[in-house]
Amino acid sequence: MDRRKVIGNLTLASLGIAATGFARGNMCTSSVLQREGSFSLNGHILRFTHPGISKNFSITMLADTHLFKDDERGLPFTGFSGRMAKAYNSTKHFISGESTNPEKAFVETIQIAQQNNSAMLAMIGDIFSFPSEAAVDFVRDELKKIGLDYMYTAGNHDWHYEGMEGTSDALRDTWIKKRLISLYGNQNPYAQRREINGVIFITIDNSTYEINAEQLSLLESCLHENKPCFLLLHIPLYAPGRPVSFGCGHPQWNAANDKNFQLERRMPWRTAGHTSTTMAFYNAVFSAPNLMGILAGHIHQPSVDVINGIPQVVAAANANGGYLQVNFVSGK
């Protein structure tokens, strides 16, 4: 059965979750807290209600476009970009099944965002298959045409030239500064906060599967504001029953379980597993009574998990035209 068709029919009721005031167990205690607001899902259209939303609005979220556009400036790097340059040249649209490609899909999606008067375009990682100057220029030029406010965070491919020496942290820092920095405006590339109509959007770069102290600090600061918060990150957070590769914070994430480091020509995951900071971040997220939801990408397939009452929704790959329209409705 086509998973896209299955997810298209998912609603909160079919997930067996109450439509309003859904409860969750606190991860740190045995008490049960009552969560304000509600969540519903109809295909790629999401709706969140909350009394803290001051005015109705929507955002458009996309991830995993995997643009491979390149030019003569990329010739010195072909030894590092060859595999991913061929990975998503031709794709099938996630709704129609018609032939498409990453460039066409990206342009169509941001035009939809413009037509829907989205308050923000959220680009949540792997917009590029490697940090090509031509592809970055293309995205920047297309964004100028639509004139929408946007947030961007990197995915694990955005900064990765396969086979290039260096740790993930060092390579991410290098290629953000050399190629991606213009997409961040004046925002911190690793942790950002944006407030729209009473909702705090927190964007975290977890493209190395790990969280640093600065990112944890921003998350905690936002959650302590006692406003409805929303988390955007490329790699989804661990959900029980999901494989190790699915999510950040998986208890068995370590070098022994890293199956793709040779294919992707990178250093393997940490031998000792996640840092204490990453796990503190994970626990803070799922112990937050004011976190409305999480949007992510990375796995290229639409999915939904509700963890401690917090819905985490993964978008279909934008290389296939996938995106999420997220509507925020005042619950007053």
N, C-alpha and C positions, 0 to 999 in steps of 0.2 A: 504493500500500500504506500502511496506517495505521502511522505511525512508532511509535506507542505499542505496537502489537502486536509490532513488530520489536524494540524495546528490551526488551520483556517476556521475550523469549527469549534475551537476551544473557547469556552466562556468560563467565568468564575463558577457558575453552577455545575458545569460538566467536570470541573476540577474538584467538586465536592467542598467548596469553600463558601462560607457565608458571604453574602454580597455586601453587608455593611457591618461596621464595628467588629471586625474579625479579631479573635483573641490570639495571643501567642504566649508560650512559656518563656520566661526570662532565662537566658543561657546560664546566668550566674546563680540564680536561686530557683526555688521550686514554685515561686509565686506566679500568678498569671495576670498579665496586664491587658487592659482593653485598648485596642488601637482605634484611633479616630479615622473616619473616612472610609472609603471603599475603593475597590479595584475591579475592572472588568476588561476582558480581552476578546476581540472579535477579529480573527485573522491578524493583520498587521496594524490594527487600530486599537489603541489602549485608552482607557479612561481612568483617571484618578480623581476622587473627590476628597475634599478636606475643608473643615471650617476655617483653616488658616490661609486658604487661597483667597486673595482679595478681589481678583477679577479673573474671569475665564480666559484661558489662552491655550495654545498648543505649541509643541516643538516637533521637529522632524529629526529623527536619529538614523544615522547610517554607519556601517562598519564594513570592512573587508571588501573594498572596491578593487584592490590589487591592480592599480594602474601600473602598466609596464612601459609606458611611453618613454623614449630615450632618444638621444641625438649624439652628435660627435663628441659632446662633452663627456659622455659615458663610456667612450671607447677604452680608456685606461682601466675601466672596472669590469669589463666583460667577463673576465675570469671569475668574478665574484657574483655576477648577476645572471649568468646564462640560464640556470635552471628555472628561476622564478620569472625570467623574461618570456618563457614559453608556457607558463602554468595556466593562465586564464585568458588567453587571446580570444577565444570564442566561447560564449556561455549561453545558457537558456534562461529566459526570463522567469522569475519565480512565480508569476501569476499566469501569464499567457503561454509560457513554454516556447515562445518564439526566440529565434536567434538574436543575441545581443552581444555586447562587449563592454568591458569596464568603462571606457570613455563615454560611450552612449548612455550607459546606465547611470553614471554619476551626473551627467548633465540633466537627464530626465528627472532624477530624484531631486536635485536642488531647484529645478523649475517647479516641481510639485510643491516643494516647501514654500516657494515664493507665492504660488497661486493660492495656497492654503493660509497665507498670511501668518506663517509660523513666527513665533516670537524669537525662536532661536533654531539654528541648525547645529546639531551635535554630531561631530565626526569623531567616532570612537575607535580609531586605530585600524591599521593595515589599509589605509587609503592607498598606500604604495606597496609594490612588491619588493622594492629596494629604493634607497634614497636618491632617485634620479633627479637631476636638476630640471630636465625637461618636464617631468611629471609634476614636480612642485610648482613650476611656472604655470602649467596648465590649470592646476587647481586654484592657484591664487587669482589667475585671470578670470576663471569662471565665477569665482566667488564675488569678484568686483562687479560682474555683470548683474547679479541678482541683488546685491546690496543688503543681504540679510546679516544680522548679528549671528555669530557662530562661536562655538568652542571646539577645540581640536586637542586630542591627545594621541600619542603615538601607540601603535601596535608593535608586536615583535618583529614584523617584517619592514616596517617603515624606516628603521635605522640599520637594518642588517644586510650587509654584503656577505654572502655565504663564503666561508673559508678565510675571511679576514681575521688576522690574529688580534687577540684582545679579549678581555672579559666582557660580558654583556653590559655591565654598568659603564665601562669605559667606552665601548663602541656606541652605546646609546648617547652618552654625553657628547662624543665627537661629532656624530652625524646630525644630532639635533642642532648643534652650534653651526655646523658647516652647511646644512641643507634645509632643515625643517623650521628653523627659528622664525622665519617670516610669517609662518602660519599661526603663531601664538600672539601676535600683537605685542602688547606689553605685559602679557600674562606669564606666570611661572609655568614652564613646560611640564613640570612634574606634579603640580597640585594647584587647582584653581577653584575659586568660589565665585558664583554668579547668582544674584537674587532677581527673580522675576515674579512680580505680583504676590509677594509673600512666601514664595518657595525658594529655598536655597539649593542650587545645583552644585554638587561637588564632583569635580573631574579629577581622577587620580590615574597617573601613568603606572600601571602594574605590568608593563610589557616584558619585564624580566621575571615575572611570576612573584616578585618580592616587593615589599613595602619598606620605605625608609622612615626615619624618625620625623622628618619634616612633613611627610604626607600624613602620618598618624596624628601629628599635632594639629594639622589643618582640619582633619576629619573631626577630631574631638572638640575643637573650637567651634565648628559649625553645629555639631550636635548639641552643644551646650547653649546655643542661642534660643532653644525652645521654640523653634519655628519648624514647619514641615520641611524636610530635607529629601533630596533625591540624589542618588549616586550613579555616576557614569564612569565606566572603566572598560578597557578592552577585553581582558581575560575575565570571564565570570568567576564568581567566588564558589568555592567548593559546596556542592550540594550532595547530601547522602545518596548513595547509589550511583553517582556519576563516576566515570573513570578518572584516573590521576591526571590525564592530559586536559580534562575539562576545566578544572578550576583552580584558582589561587587559594591556598589554605588547606589543600588536601593533606590529611595526616600522613599519607604515604608518598608525598612528593619528595623525591631524592634522586641521586645519581643512578642508583640501582634500577629505578623504574623509568628512567628517561630513555625512551625508545627511538627518538628522532634526532638526537644530536649529531649522529654521523651523516644522516641524510641532509640535514640543514647546515652541516659543517660549522658547528659552533661548540663552545665548551659545554659539557654536561651540567645538569642541575647540581646544586650543592649536595655533597655527600651526606652531610648531617641533616638535610631537610630544611624546612623553612626556618627563618630566624624568629626569635621571640617577638620582634617588632611586627613581622607579618602576621603572626598569630594573634597579637594584641589588637591589630587592626581588624582582623576577621571577627574577633569576639566583640569589639566595640560596635561594629556594624550590626550584628545580629542581637545586640542587647539594647539597641536604640529605639525607644518608643516613638520617636518622631521621624523615623526614616520611612518614607512612603514606599520606596521601591528602588530597584537597581536595573539599569540597562547595560547590556554588554554585547560583545561580538565574538570573534575568534574562532568559534567552532563551525561557522558557515551554515549552520542549520538552525531554524527557529526552534526555540525551546522555552519552557516556563517551569520554574521551580518555586515553591513557596516555602521559605525557610524561617522558622519561628515567626510566621505570620507576615513576612516580608516577601513580596513577589519579586523574583528576578527573571527578567525576560531577555532572551537573546534574539537578535535580529537575523533574518536570512541574509546571506552575503550580498552586499551591494554590487559585486561583480555580476550577479544574476538579477540586478534591479531591486534587490531587497532593501526595505527600510521600515521604520516604525513611525507611525503618527501617534503622538502621545497627547491626549487632551486632558487638561487640568481644569476641574470644575469646582467652583466655590460650593462648599457644603453648608453655607450659612442659611 
